[in-house]
Amino acid sequence: MIGTERQREILEYIKTYETISVQQIVKKFYVSEATARRDLNVLEKSGLIRRVFGGATLVVGSDRQVPLFVREREDEREKSNIGARAATLVRDGQILFIDGSSTAQFLLPYLSKFKDLIIITNGLKIAQELGDMHIKVYSTGGLLMENSSVLTGADAERFVDAFNADICFLSCKGLSEDGKLTDTSYSETELRKHFLANAHTRVMLITKNKLGKKYIHTLCNAKDVDYIVMDEDTPLVRVGE
């Protein structure tokens, strides 16, 4: 398990460049070489990176992700506030797409007050929690991704295409300064594109630590969604208004 905020930031840094040196970490995070090496050792034990001579490289294969149990513990208060704000867009009787992200998971407690919802999700944990709440839920099926408890692939995409949703709630890893919403996972990004294409209202849930970051796979541009929901004390407005 990743133990410190700095280690999580180092992991994000490695994801951006795929391979980095100890000296890059020293300069970027103002730490000693010994501290940088200890942080890399922790990340390697988590199975997220591989140590190489003088540095580290990202583990590749199967769109390897930070384990869900780690992401669930990050920014809990902020994600809960985002979930509460996003829930104000929901109405009784709607059909919702909810992706399997840890941020979207914090929307669920605020859905219990609504009647006759139908929810389609690729998140196994989200589907289980919704079932326990007695909300009608469909799982997309598809290929189970390691560490993430989410389903992706062609089968999941075809399943999503069979529905027309009122709202989709999604998240991703970065919102860049030029307005691109991006992620490290190709298969999750492709499935999210199907969520977007089959929903009337498109809502992105973004924590502040994702601002100004850009990753390898582009989901869409900020102008392509209707709302970007953040933990801010500002009115909830449509993008562009």
N, C-alpha and C positions, 0 to 999 in steps of 0.2 A: 504494500500500500504506500502511496506517495505521502510523505510525512509533512512537508512544508510547502508554503505558497511559492517559495523560490524554486523548489523542485518542479512544481507544476509549470512555472514560467519557463524553466529550462527545457522542459518537454515540449512546450509550444514553440520555443526557439528552434529546437531540433526538427520539429515537423516542418517548419518553414524552409530550412536549408538541407534537411535530410542527413547531412553529415557535418559535424562541427568539431573544433579542437578544444582542448582544455583552455588554451590561451584565449579563445573567443569568449568562453564562459567567464573567465577571470575579468576580461575587459568589459563585458556586457553587464555583469552583475556585481562588479566591485568586490569580489571574494578572492581568497587565496587559492593557490593551486591545490592545496590539500583539501579545502572545502569543496572545490569544484569536482575533484575526483570522488570524494565521499558522496556527493549528490548523484553523480553518474552511477556509482555502485548501487545506490538505492533504486534508481530507475531501471538498471539492468536486472536487479532481483525481481522487479515487478513484471519483467518480460516485455517492456515497452521499447527498450533500446538495446543495442549490442555494443560493448566496448571494443574499440579498435585502437591501434597504436596512436597515442597522443590525443585521443578524443573519443567520439561515439557516433554511431549511425542509427537511424531509425529502423526498427524491425519492420520488414516488409512481408507482404503476403496476406491475403484475405482481408484487405482493408483494416488492418489491425487498429483497434481503438483503445482509448483509455477505458479501463473497466467501468461498468455502470455504477458499481458500488462506490467507486472513487468520485465520479462525477456527481452523484446524488448528494454528496456531502459538501460540494463546492457552492458557495454563494447561496446558501439555503434561504436566508431572509430575503435577499433580492429576488430569487426565483419565486418565492411565495407571493411577494408583492406583484410580480409580473403576472402570475396566475390569477390573482384576484382582479387585476385590471383587465386582463384578457376575457375573463368570464362575463364582464359587463356587455360584451358583444353577443352573447348567447341568448336565445329565446326558446321557450317551450316548443317541443315538436320538431326541432331542427335535426338535420343530418350533419355530422361533424367528421372531418378527417383530423386525426391527431397522430403525429409521428412519434417515434419511440425515443425521442431525446429526453435527457434528464430535466431540461427546462420545461418541456410540455407536461411532464409528469406532475409538476406542481400546480397545474391547472385543475387536476381531477377533484380535489376536495371542494372546489367551488361549484361543481356541477350537480351536486346532490339536490339542490333546491329546484332544479328544472324537471319538468314532466315530459315523458315520451321522447326522450332523446334517442337517436341511433348513432352509434359511433363506430367508425372504421379505423383501425390502427395496425401498425406493423410492430408495435411494442408488446412483447409478451407480458412484461410486468404490468404495463398499463391495462392490457386486456383483463388480466386477473383482478386487478384492483377495481376496475369498472364492473366486472361481474359480481364482486363482493358488494358493490354499491347498488346492485339490482338495476343497472343500466344496460340496455340492449347493446351488445358489442359484437362486431365482426372482426376476426383476425385475418390479415391479408394472406397468410400462408407464405411460403417461399423458403429461401435459404437462411438458416440461422447464422448470424454473424458472431464470431468468437468475441467474448467479453462484453458484448453490447446488449444482449437479450432483445435484439431486433431482427426482423425478417426482411429480406430484400430479394432482388432478382426478377426475372421475367414473369414468373408465376404471380408474384406480389403485384407487379405492375399491371398485369392483365386483370387481376381482381379489382384493383382500384379503378380501372377504366370502366368497370361495370356500374359505378355509382356516380350520381350527381349530388355533391354535397353543398350545403348552404355556406359552411365556413371550413377552412382548413387552418389548423394551428401547427406551425413548424418552427424549428430552430436550426441553426447551423453554427459553424465555429468562428466565422469572421464577417464583419461588415467593414469593407475597406473605405478609405477616404474618397475614392471615386465611385462609391455606391454599389460595389459588387458584393453580393452575398455568396460566401465560399465555404468549402469544407475540405477535409482530408480524405473522406470516404467517397469513392466513385459510385458504389452501388447505392448508398443512401441518398446521394445527390440525385441520381437518376430516378429513384422512386419518388423523391420529393417533387420532382418535375411533374410527375403524374398526379400527385396530390394537387398541385397548383393548377394544372390544366383542367381538372374536373371539379373545381370549387368556385362558387359564385363570389365569395369574399375570402381574400388570402391574407393571413395574419402571421407575421414573423415575431418570435419571442427572442429578445436579444438582451443578454447581460452586458453591463458596461465594459467588462474586461475583453469583450470581443470587438470593440470599436477600434478602427484603424488597422485591423489585421486582414491579411489576404492569404488564401491557401490555394492549393493546386487546382481544385475543381470548382467551377462557377455554377451556382444554382440559378441565379437570375440577378437582375438589377433591382435596387431598392424601389425604383419607380414601377416595377412590375407587380408589386404587392399593394394591398389596400391599407394595411396598418403595420407599423413597426412598434411593438409594445416593449417599453423599457421601464425600469424602476425609477421613475421620475415624478416629481410633484407638478405635472403639467397636464392640461386637458388631453384626453384621448382623441386624436384627430386622424383623418385619413392622410395618407402620404400625398404630398403635393398641395394640400389645402392650407 
